[in-house]
Amino acid sequence: MNSSHWNERVAVLLLVVVTLFVTLDQWGLLRLPPLVLAITALAILLMAVRVRFSRKAFVIAALVLTGLLIAYVPDGKDVLQAGLRTAAFIAAFFMALSTLRNVSETSPAIAAGGTYLAVQPPGRRYAALTLGGHLFALLLNYGAISLLGGLATASARAEPNAEIRHHRTRRMLLAIQRGFVSSLSWSPLAFSMAITNALIPGARWADVVGPGLVTAAIIAGTGWALDTAFKPRLSAPAPPRGPVEGSWTVLVPLLALLVGMGLIVGGLHELSGVSVVGIVMLTVPFLSLGWAALQHAGGAMRFSFRDRMRNYLWQDLPGYRGELTLLTMAGYIGTVGAPLLLPVVPAMGLDVTGLPAWLVVVSFVWLIPILGQFGMNPILAVTLIAPLIPAASQLGVTPAALVVSITAGWALSGAFSPFTATTLLIGSFGGVSALHVGWRWNGIFVLCSGMVLSLWVLIFAFLLG
């Protein structure tokens, strides 16, 4: 997308400054000055000028809540600054991850791996694409769905039988989506991990990664089990398939990159004591820069390194304006909305502190997907709800237990809510609405996964955690 609008260019430059200061803040080298918070607000407003109305509605809601906050909350100024810090953090984290997304999308090794997964035979296609959706999400974020979804639908279009083509498209897209959302329960590059660990006092990624991987296995395994148990019956036998060209070794570069990143991030986290988010924000742009330099070494790319940098700044980043507006405003609204909601909850007869601990823990698995049905982004839902719940120590559980429950619900919302980017993308590739994807395609999956995850978060919270 070509962009020559001055407001977006100014916004990009301001967000680069914000990213630098937020990274320094994450490393404990300084605290975000008020000027950076003001710059964040200005950058978001400039970005929001050219977004569709559904995104502008978040900005309007943020402005209304800001007015209510100043009028009715005594320490409204402090809450306002906390909201802007949240928005700055989300914007900076997005900017850092976008560098990895940019360079991954031009990697021949990544493209080859995606193509290989998309052409697997029926017996292992679902599992292969689930694994691919999971692994590619670690690098590409939502770009994983765009890449694999495009390859999957292209592969399905080559099928001459309309009945087989329909079923194959649906199953391949669901495998990709469920693999993607399963990564939200543990990936240090996911917003779910970054935001939830920041909101729950005492939470550390190192304490969550193990149980988060169990959550991911439950989500991915439930999807595979349902796909296996309910394979569509064809009106005529499917024709035999020829052998697939290539081997699993095509995925070695991707796996090596992920293992290398994991070792670097995990090692620095343990040695420095800095949060995983801070380490990711510092190391990922440098790793991406080195990867891009390797891609351009010897003139292997059709465009120069200089062109890449120019296109990244003036085309790619402005093209993310809708995502940036939605994510930052969701975080801001949740942060400033919580103090406004705090006195309303008891007035409605809801005493969260009086609820059983097990009910509070398990509620997130279901509450976040349910709120997603009403257009509440998971970032908004979590930032709004987290301040209202008792501390982990009051519930008799560890902070990690709350993070595991929240991220499990976050992942299910990604498959169920018709307003998330995952369902919208899958729906566009499948030629159906996002509501159809969430309810018709994923309804039983979310119900079954939710029941198993409810049991798992309780076991971890009260027996293992």
C-alpha positions in Angstrom: 0.0 0.0 0.0 1.6 3.3 -1.1 1.3 6.1 1.4 2.3 9.7 0.8 0.2 11.2 3.6 2.3 13.5 5.8 0.3 12.6 8.9 1.2 8.9 8.7 4.9 9.7 8.1 5.0 11.9 11.1 3.1 9.3 13.1 5.7 6.6 12.1 8.6 8.8 13.2 6.9 9.5 16.5 6.2 5.8 17.1 9.9 5.1 16.4 10.7 7.5 19.2 8.1 6.0 21.5 9.5 2.5 20.8 13.0 3.6 21.8 11.8 5.1 25.1 9.5 2.2 26.0 12.4 -0.2 25.4 14.6 1.8 27.7 11.8 1.8 30.3 11.4 -2.0 30.0 15.1 -2.3 30.8 14.8 -0.1 33.8 17.0 2.7 32.4 14.4 5.4 32.6 10.7 6.0 33.3 8.6 7.2 30.4 8.5 11.0 30.6 5.1 12.7 30.1 6.3 14.1 26.8 6.6 10.5 25.4 3.1 9.8 26.6 1.9 13.0 24.8 3.8 11.9 21.7 2.0 8.5 21.8 -1.4 10.1 21.9 -0.5 12.4 19.0 0.9 9.5 16.9 -2.2 7.4 17.4 -4.5 10.3 16.5 -2.5 10.9 13.3 -2.7 7.2 12.4 -6.4 7.2 13.1 -7.2 9.9 10.5 -7.4 7.3 7.7 -8.8 4.2 9.4 -12.4 2.9 8.8 -15.2 4.0 11.2 -15.1 0.8 13.2 -11.6 1.8 14.3 -12.4 5.5 14.8 -15.2 4.3 17.1 -12.5 3.1 19.5 -10.8 6.5 19.4 -14.2 8.2 20.1 -14.9 5.9 23.0 -11.4 6.6 24.4 -12.1 10.3 24.3 -15.5 10.0 26.0 -14.0 7.8 28.7 -11.2 10.3 29.2 -13.7 13.0 29.8 -15.6 10.9 32.3 -12.4 9.9 34.0 -11.4 13.6 34.5 -14.9 14.5 35.7 -15.6 11.6 38.1 -12.3 9.9 39.2 -10.3 11.8 41.9 -6.9 10.5 40.7 -7.9 10.7 37.1 -4.6 12.2 36.0 -2.7 9.2 37.2 -5.1 6.8 35.5 -4.8 8.8 32.3 -1.1 8.5 32.4 -1.4 4.7 33.1 -3.7 4.4 30.1 -1.2 6.2 27.8 1.6 4.1 29.2 -0.4 1.0 28.2 -1.0 2.4 24.7 2.7 3.3 24.3 3.7 -0.2 25.4 1.4 -1.8 22.9 2.5 0.5 20.1 6.2 -0.1 20.8 5.7 -3.9 21.1 3.9 -3.9 17.8 6.6 -1.8 16.1 9.3 -4.2 17.4 7.5 -7.3 16.1 6.6 -5.7 12.8 10.3 -5.8 11.9 10.3 -9.6 12.2 7.1 -9.8 10.2 8.6 -7.7 7.4 11.7 -9.8 7.0 9.9 -13.1 7.4 7.5 -12.3 4.5 10.4 -12.1 2.1 12.3 -15.2 3.2 12.4 -17.9 0.5 12.9 -20.5 3.3 9.7 -19.4 5.0 7.7 -19.5 1.7 9.1 -22.9 0.9 8.1 -24.3 4.3 4.6 -22.9 4.0 4.2 -24.4 0.5 5.4 -27.8 1.7 2.8 -27.8 4.5 0.0 -26.7 2.3 0.4 -29.6 -0.2 0.5 -32.5 2.4 -1.7 -35.5 1.7 -5.1 -35.8 3.5 -3.7 -38.2 6.2 -1.4 -35.6 7.7 -2.5 -32.3 6.1 -4.5 -31.1 9.2 -1.7 -31.9 11.6 0.9 -30.3 9.4 -1.0 -27.1 8.9 -1.8 -26.9 12.7 1.9 -27.2 13.4 2.7 -24.6 10.6 0.1 -22.2 11.9 1.6 -22.5 15.4 5.2 -22.1 14.3 4.7 -19.4 11.7 2.6 -17.4 14.2 5.7 -17.0 16.3 7.4 -15.0 13.5 4.6 -13.5 11.4 1.8 -13.0 13.9 -1.4 -12.5 11.8 0.8 -12.7 8.7 1.0 -16.5 9.4 -2.7 -16.8 8.5 -2.3 -14.6 5.4 0.7 -16.6 4.2 -0.6 -20.1 5.0 -4.2 -19.3 4.2 -3.2 -18.0 0.7 -1.2 -21.1 0.1 -3.9 -23.4 1.4 -6.7 -21.9 -0.7 -4.4 -21.9 -3.8 -3.7 -25.6 -3.2 -7.4 -26.3 -2.7 -8.4 -24.5 -5.9 -6.3 -27.0 -7.9 -8.8 -29.7 -6.8 -11.3 -30.3 -9.7 -13.9 -32.0 -7.5 -16.1 -29.2 -6.0 -17.2 -31.3 -3.0 -13.6 -32.2 -2.1 -12.5 -28.7 -2.7 -15.1 -27.3 -0.3 -14.2 -29.7 2.6 -10.5 -29.3 2.0 -10.6 -25.5 2.1 -12.5 -25.5 5.4 -10.4 -28.1 7.1 -7.1 -26.5 6.0 -8.2 -23.0 7.1 -9.3 -24.3 10.5 -6.1 -26.2 11.0 -4.2 -23.0 10.4 -6.4 -20.9 12.7 -6.3 -23.3 15.6 -2.6 -23.7 15.3 -2.3 -19.9 15.3 -4.5 -19.4 18.4 -2.7 -22.2 20.3 0.5 -20.1 20.2 -1.2 -17.3 22.2 -1.0 -19.3 25.4 2.8 -19.2 25.6 4.6 -17.3 22.9 6.8 -14.4 24.2 6.1 -12.6 20.9 2.3 -12.7 21.4 0.3 -9.7 22.8 -1.6 -12.1 25.1 1.6 -13.0 26.9 3.0 -9.5 27.0 -0.1 -7.8 28.2 -1.3 -10.4 30.7 2.1 -10.7 32.3 2.2 -6.9 32.7 -1.2 -6.8 34.2 -0.9 -9.6 36.8 1.5 -8.6 39.6 4.3 -11.0 40.1 3.7 -12.9 36.8 6.8 -14.0 34.9 6.9 -15.6 31.4 9.4 -18.2 32.7 6.7 -19.4 35.1 4.1 -19.5 32.4 5.8 -21.0 29.4 5.5 -24.7 30.6 1.8 -24.7 31.5 1.2 -22.5 28.5 2.6 -25.2 26.2 0.2 -27.6 27.8 -2.6 -25.2 27.0 -1.4 -25.0 23.4 -1.3 -28.8 23.2 -4.9 -29.1 24.5 -6.1 -26.5 21.9 -4.2 -28.0 19.0 -5.0 -31.6 20.1 -8.7 -31.0 20.5 -8.8 -29.5 17.0 -7.0 -32.5 15.5 -9.2 -35.0 17.4 -12.4 -33.3 16.2 -11.2 -33.2 12.7 -10.3 -36.9 12.8 -13.6 -37.9 14.5 -15.8 -35.9 12.2 -14.2 -36.3 8.8 -16.7 -35.5 6.0 -18.2 -38.3 4.1 -17.8 -37.9 0.4 -20.4 -38.9 -2.1 -17.7 -40.7 -4.2 -14.2 -42.0 -3.2 -11.4 -39.5 -3.5 -8.9 -40.1 -6.2 -5.5 -41.4 -5.2 -2.8 -38.7 -4.5 0.7 -38.6 -5.9 3.7 -38.3 -3.6 4.6 -34.9 -2.1 7.8 -33.4 -3.4 10.4 -32.4 -0.8 10.8 -33.4 2.8 10.4 -32.1 6.3 14.0 -30.8 6.1 12.5 -27.7 4.4 11.3 -26.6 7.8 14.8 -26.8 9.4 15.6 -23.1 8.8 12.4 -22.1 10.5 13.0 -24.4 13.5 16.6 -23.3 13.8 15.5 -19.6 13.8 12.9 -20.2 16.5 15.2 -22.2 18.7 17.9 -19.6 18.3 15.5 -16.8 19.2 14.2 -18.8 22.2 17.7 -19.4 23.5 18.7 -15.8 23.1 15.5 -14.4 24.7 15.3 -17.0 27.5 19.1 -16.8 28.2 19.0 -13.0 28.5 15.9 -13.1 30.6 17.5 -15.4 33.2 20.9 -13.6 33.2 19.6 -10.0 33.3 16.3 -10.3 35.2 14.7 -8.0 32.6 11.2 -9.0 31.5 10.9 -11.2 28.4 8.9 -8.3 26.7 11.8 -5.9 27.3 14.3 -8.4 25.8 12.1 -9.1 22.8 11.7 -5.4 22.1 15.5 -4.9 22.1 16.7 -8.1 20.4 14.0 -8.7 17.7 14.7 -5.6 15.7 18.4 -6.4 15.6 17.8 -10.0 14.7 15.5 -8.8 12.0 18.1 -6.4 10.7 20.7 -9.1 10.5 18.3 -11.5 8.8 17.4 -8.8 6.2 21.1 -8.2 5.6 21.6 -11.9 4.9 18.7 -12.0 2.5 20.2 -9.1 0.6 23.8 -10.4 0.6 25.1 -11.0 -2.9 22.0 -9.3 -4.5 19.7 -12.2 -3.8 16.6 -10.0 -3.5 15.0 -8.1 -6.3 15.1 -4.9 -4.4 17.8 -3.2 -2.4 18.3 -3.0 1.3 17.7 0.7 1.1 14.4 0.2 -0.7 13.4 -2.3 2.0 13.9 0.2 4.8 12.1 2.9 2.9 9.2 0.7 2.1 9.0 -0.6 5.6 8.8 2.9 7.1 6.6 4.6 4.5 4.4 1.7 3.3 4.3 -1.2 5.7 4.0 0.7 9.0 1.3 3.1 7.7 -0.5 0.1 6.3 -0.8 -1.2 9.9 -2.7 1.9 11.0 -5.9 0.0 11.5 -4.3 -2.6 13.7 -2.3 0.0 15.7 -5.4 2.1 16.3 -7.4 -0.9 17.5 -4.8 -2.4 19.7 -3.6 0.8 21.4 -7.1 2.1 21.9 -8.2 -1.3 23.3 -5.4 -1.2 25.9 -6.1 2.5 26.7 -9.9 2.0 27.1 -9.4 -1.0 29.3 -7.0 0.8 31.6 -9.1 4.0 32.0 -12.4 2.2 32.0 -11.5 -0.1 34.9 -11.6 2.7 37.6 -14.9 3.9 36.1 -16.3 0.4 36.3 -14.9 -0.3 39.8 -17.7 1.4 41.8 -20.4 0.2 39.4 -19.7 -3.5 40.0 -20.7 -3.5 43.7 -23.7 -1.3 42.8 -24.9 -4.1 40.5 -24.7 -6.6 43.3 -21.6 -8.3 42.0 -19.0 -8.9 44.8 -16.0 -10.4 43.0 -14.1 -10.8 46.3 -16.9 -13.1 47.6 -16.7 -15.5 44.7 -14.9 -18.9 45.2 -11.3 -18.9 44.0 -11.9 -21.8 41.6 -14.7 -19.9 40.0 -12.6 -16.8 39.5 -9.8 -18.8 38.0 -11.9 -20.8 35.5 -14.2 -17.9 34.6 -11.6 -16.3 32.3 -11.6 -19.4 30.0 -15.3 -18.6 29.2 -15.7 -14.9 29.9 -13.1 -13.6 27.4 -14.7 -15.5 24.4 -18.2 -14.5 25.5 -17.2 -10.8 25.7 -15.7 -11.2 22.2 -19.2 -11.9 20.9 -20.1 -8.3 21.7 -17.1 -6.8 19.9 -14.8 -6.6 22.9 -11.2 -7.2 21.8 -9.3 -9.5 24.1 -6.9 -6.7 24.9 -9.8 -4.5 26.0 -11.5 -7.4 27.9 -8.3 -8.3 29.8 -7.2 -4.8 30.7 -10.7 -4.0 31.8 -11.2 -7.1 34.0 -7.8 -7.7 35.4 -7.9 -4.7 37.8 -11.3 -5.9 39.2 -10.2 -9.3 40.4 -8.5 -10.1 43.7 -4.8 -10.6 43.8 -3.4 -14.1 43.3 -2.4 -14.3 46.9 -5.9 -13.6 48.0 -7.2 -16.4 45.8 -4.6 -18.8 47.1 -3.0 -19.3 43.7 0.1 -18.2 42.0 0.2 -15.3 39.5 1.1 -17.9 36.8 -2.3 -19.6 37.4 -4.2 -16.4 36.5 -2.0 -15.9 33.4 -2.6 -19.5 32.2 -6.4 -19.0 32.6 -6.5 -15.6 31.0 -4.4 -16.6 28.0 -6.5 -19.8 27.5 -9.6 -17.7 27.2 -7.7 -15.2 25.0 -6.8 -18.1 22.6 -10.4 -19.4 22.5 -11.6 -15.9 21.7 -9.3 -15.8 18.7 -11.2 -18.8 17.3 -14.7 -17.8 18.4 -15.2 -14.0 18.3 -16.5 -12.7 14.9 -14.6 -9.5 15.6 -11.0 -10.8 15.9 -8.5 -10.6 13.0 -8.2 -14.4 13.0 -11.8 -15.1 12.2 -12.1 -12.2 9.8 -9.0 -13.5 7.8 -10.2 -17.1 7.9 -13.7 -16.0 6.7 -12.2 -14.0 3.9 -10.2 -17.0 2.6 -13.1 -19.4 3.1 -15.7 -17.1 1.4 -17.9 -17.1 4.6 -18.6 -14.5 7.3 -16.5 -14.2 10.4 -19.7 -15.1 12.4 -20.0 -18.3 10.4 -16.3 -19.2 11.2 -16.8 -18.5 14.9 -20.1 -20.3 15.4 -20.6 -22.8 12.7 -17.0 -23.9 12.1 -15.5 -23.4 15.6 -18.5 -23.6 17.9 -18.1 -27.3 18.9 -14.3 -26.9 19.0 -14.5 -24.0 21.4 -17.0 -25.8 23.6 -14.9 -29.0 23.8 -11.6 -27.1 24.2 -13.1 -24.8 26.9 -14.2 -27.8 29.0 -10.8 -29.5 28.8 -9.0 -26.2 29.5 -11.3 -25.5 32.4 -10.2 -28.7 34.0 -6.5 -28.0 33.1 -6.4 -24.4 34.6 -8.0 -25.8 37.9 -5.5 -28.6 38.1 -2.6 -26.2 37.5 -3.9 -23.6 39.9 -4.7 -25.8 42.9 -2.7 -29.0 42.4 0.4 -28.1 40.4 0.9 -24.4 40.6 
